[in-house]
Amino acid sequence: MVNDKFTMTNIHHLSFTIYRCKQLFRFEHPSYLYAFAMLPLLVLAFWFFWRWRKQAIDRFAESHLAPLLMPEASRWKHRLKFGLVLTALVFLILGAANPQWGNKREKVKRKSVDVLIALDISNSMYTQDIPPNRLERAKKFAEGLVEKLKGNRIGIVYFAGSAYLQMPVTTDYAATQMFLRIASPDLAASQGSAIGEAISIARRALQGSGNETHKALVLITDGEDTGGEAVEEAEKAREEGVIQFTIGVGTAEGAPIPIKSNGGVEYKRDENNQTVTSRLNEKILRDLAEKGGGMYFNVMSGDDAVAEALQARIDKMEKKDLEVLGFSSFYSYFQYFVFLALALLVADWFVTWRKGKMEGKDMFT
């Protein structure tokens, strides 16, 4: 358990580090970074070219005669020239994306609701009664919800057998979505579904947010509660001004819970060796939403439709004036990368295909 707590603390600190670094550094045009995907293809194309060249020379002459027929041919300058061009492309892509560093910081006023997304990462969320499984569907919905709620401060709570604050409320939506994407049962200290503890953690986190009345909790789960105190915690949270919305993930018919075992997949069994069927518990989710002053939604109604309905309800909540400290001016560094790329291309132009003075007589290895 000590190791589990240490791991959770490290992840929590990582979220702060990413948040602070992102505020200082950014790419003005991050879409250009997708061009890096073509670099492995260029390396593969060069490898095929090198093999074709070697085979062509082998067909032209025997290996001991080739150096005599092409005495000036270099054995390594093809690779050197390709490396120069490839590195130049890396710098050009980085230059096109325009790395920037914040150099002017000021306070910006905005109206905001503090929203915590509590995501169930228990093993039951691997159930495949909705494709591809409950957890992936929940993560996809949560990422879309973050897009809809931009302008508000958003945080994340993970819960399974226990709950913890993964990311406090922030306006760093990219980091928020990143942590939603990596969510999995492997990040849980213990298994189960402690919904009550998740509400309690969210309630305490929102108490320290500096936003006393404009607070919301979005609970995304299949409703399997192993804690037994969820309704009581929902009532306490509502008394403290936290409006709670529940999102059901799964079906009433349910399905077995897959568990990875010895490289294969088995299904969870009970003490009588019977396959356990996990079902969506809509009753408890409706009760929690009612006690929490919010509404219950089911993702089967459509991710976009549910996210828009939830956005509409949160937008109706009274918003608080909030001062956000951020960078309003950034200094660009693209010119340095472009200069390095041009320097490498000029160097490539001066490198000939002929053998250099330092090369030996053996052309091929």
N, C-alpha and C positions, 0 to 999 in steps of 0.2 A: 504493500500500500504506500510505503514511503516513496518507492521509485515511481509509482503512478502519480503521486502528488508532485514529485519533482518534475516529471515530464509535463504535466499540465501547467506548472508554473513557467517552464521554459517556453511553451507554446504561447502563453499569455504575454510574456515579455517580448516574444517575437512579433506579436501583433502590434505592440507599441512601436517597436523598431521600424517595422515596415511603414506604419503610419507617419512617423517623423521623417523618415528618408524620402517618402513620396512627396511630402510637403516641400522639401528642399529641392529635390531633383525630379525632372520629368523629361519625356520626349514630346516635342510639340506636335509631331506627326507620327504617332506610334504605329499606324497602319503600314508604314514602309518597312517595319521590322519583319513583316511576313516574308519579305524577299530573302531572308536567311534560309528559307525552306529550299531554295533552288541550289544552295551551295553544295549539299551532299550529292545532288544530281550532277553537278559539274565535276566533282571529284570522281564519281562513278564513270562519267563519260571519258575523263582523262585516263582512267585505268583501262578502259576498253581500248582507247587509242594506243596506249603503250603496249598492250598485248598484241594488237593488230600490227603495230610497227615491228615488234620483235619477231613475229611470225613471218612478216613480209621479208625481213632481212634474212631470216633462216632459209626461206625458199630461194632467195637470190644467191646466197653463197653459204658455204660451210662456215662454222663459227670461227675457225682459225684463219680463214681467208678474209672475213669481213673487215677486220682492222686494216688489212693491206689495201682493200678496195676503197675504203672511206677513212683515210688516215687523219683527216681534220675534223671528223665528226665527234662531238662531245658526248660522253655517256651520261652526264647529269644535268646539262643546261636546259633540257626540256622540262625537267622537274623544277629547276630553279625559276624558269620563266613562268611556268604555270603557278608556282607558289606566289610569285610577285603579283601576278594578275588577280589571283584569288584573294590575297590580302588586301589589295587595292579595292576590290569589290566590297569586302567587309567594311572598310572605312567609308566608301561611298554610301553604303546603305545606312550606316550610323549617321553620316552627315546629312542624308536626306531626311532622316527621322528628327534631326536637330536636337541634340541633347541640350537641356537648359538647366540652369541653377538659379534658384530664387535669390534675389538680392534686395528686395524691398518688401517689408512686411507691414501690414496694417489691419485694423479691425474692420470687419464687414458685418452690418446688421441684417438679420433675416428672421423670419417667423418659422418656428419649428415645433414639431411634436417629437418627443423621444420615444422611439419604437425599439423594443427588444424582440428578436425572433428566437424562440425557443425550439430547437430542432431535436427530434427524437433520433438517437443513433443506436438504439438497441438492436439486437439480432433479429427481432421480429420485423424490423423494417426491411430486411432482405426478402421477405415474402413476396412472391411473384404473382399475386392475384391482380395487380395492375402492372402493365409493362413499363420498363423492363423489370423493375421491382419498386417497392414503396419508397425506399430511400432515394433512389435516383429521381423518381417523380417528385418527391418532396424537395430535393435540392434544386431541381429545375424550376419548380414553382417559386421557391424562395429567392432564387436569383432574379427571376422576372419581377417579383414583388419589390426587390430593392430598386430596380429600374423605375418602377411606378412611384416609389416613395422618395425619390431624390428631392432634396430640399429639406428633408427631415434628418434628424440624427438617428442612426440605426446601429444596433449592437446585436451580438449573438450569444445565446446560451446553448450549450450541448447538454443533453441528459440521456442517461440509460438507467443503470442501477443507482447512480448518483448524478448530480448536476454540477456544472461549474460555468463561470462566466468566461467565454472564449474571447469575446471582444467587447469592450465597453462602447457606449453609444458614441458615434463619430460620424463625420461627413466624408470619410474616406471610403467611398462606395466600391472602389476597385479591390481594396483589401478585404472588405466585407464579403464580396462575392467570391474572392479567392478562398476564404475560410469556409464558405458554404460548399464550394466545389470539392474540397479535400475531406469533408466530413465523412466519417466511417465508424463502425463499431470498434475498430482497433484503437480509437482515441478515447474510449470509455474505460474508466478505472474498474468498473464492475458492470455486470449485465442485469437487466431488469428494466422497468419503466417507472422511474420515480417522478411522476408528473407533479406531485405536491412540492417536492424539493426544487424542481425547475421553477415553479411559480415563486417559491420563497427566495431563491437566488435572484430571480428577475426583480422581485419587489425590493430587495435590499440594494441591488445595483441601481435601480431607478431612484431610490431615496437619495443616493449620493450624486445624482446627475445634475442637481441644481435646478430641476424643473419639477415643481411641486404638484402641479395639477394636470399638466399636458403630457400624459404618459400612456403608452399602449403596449400590450404584450400580445404577440401573435404566436400561438402554440401550434406547432405542426407535428402531428403524431397519429398513430393508429388507435390510440385510446386505451391501450393495455396498461393499466395502472397497478403497480405492485407496491406502491407506498401507502395508499389508503387515506391520505390526508389532503387530497387535491382540492376538494370542495371547500374545506376550512381555509386553506391557503388562498383560494380564489376570493373568498369573502374578505379576508384580511387585506389582500391587495386592492380590492375595490374600495374599501374604506380609506385607503391611502391615495386614492385617485388614479389607480391603474385600471384602464379599460382593457378587458381581455377578450380576444378573438381566438376561436379554435378552428383549426383546419384538419379535417379528417382525411387520412390517406389509407386507402384499402377498400375492401368490400365486405358486406355482411356475410357472404358465403365463406370468405377467407380461403386460405391455402396452407400447406405445410411450410415450415420454416427451414430453408436450406442451410446446412452447415458444412463448411469445407473440412474434409478429413482425408488425410493421406493422399493428397493430390486429386481426390474425387469430391463428390458432393453427396452428403447424406441428409436425412431429415431429423429434426429434433424429436426426441421421444420422451414420454413421461415415465414415472416410476414403474408403471405396468408394461413398459416397452411398447406403448401405443404411440403412433405418430401424432404429434401435437398440431392442431389446426389453429392458426392465428386469424382472428376475425376483427374487423373494425368495430370498436365499441362507440357507437354514435351517442348512446344515452349519456355517458359520462361527459362527452365533449359538449353536448347540448346543455347539460347541467352547469358545466364550468363557464360556458359563454353567458348563460343566464345570470349566474351568481356574479360574474365579472362585468356585467353591464354591456357586453358586446354581442356578437353574433357567431353562429356556427356555420361553416362552409365545408363542402366536400369537393376535393379536387376533381372528382369525376364529372363535375359540372363544367369543367374546362378551366385550364390554368389562367388564361387571359381574363375570362369572365369573372372568376373568383378574385383575381388580383385587382381588377377594376372596381368590383363591388367593395372590396376591402379598402382600396384607395379612397373611394367616395366617402366611406364612413369615417376614415381617419382625417380626411380633409375637412369634414364638418366639425371636428373637435377644435376647441379653442386653442390657438397657437400662441406660443410665448415668444416675445422678442428675445433674440439671442445674438450675442456678439461673438463672431468667429474670427480668430486670429489666423490669417493666411497670407500667402505671398501674392502680391498684385503685379509684380514686375519680375521678369526672368531675363538672365543674360544667356545668349546663345553661343554655342561652341561648335557649330557645324563647320566653320571655316577651317578649323584645325584638322578635322577629319578629311575634308576635301583636299587640303594641302598635302597631307600624308598620302592620300590615294594618288594624286597627280605625281608626287615624287616617286612613288613605286612604279607607276606606268612609264615615267621617263627612264628610270633605272632599267626596266624591262626592255625598252627600246634600244638601250646601249649594250645590253647583253646579247652577244651573237650566238649562233649555233655551233661555232667552231670550237675546237678543243683549246683549252687554256694552257698556259705554260706549266701550271702545277699539276696537270692531269698526267696519269701514267699512260702506257701504250695500250693496256688492255681496255677495250671499249665496252665490253659486256661483262656483267657479273651474273 
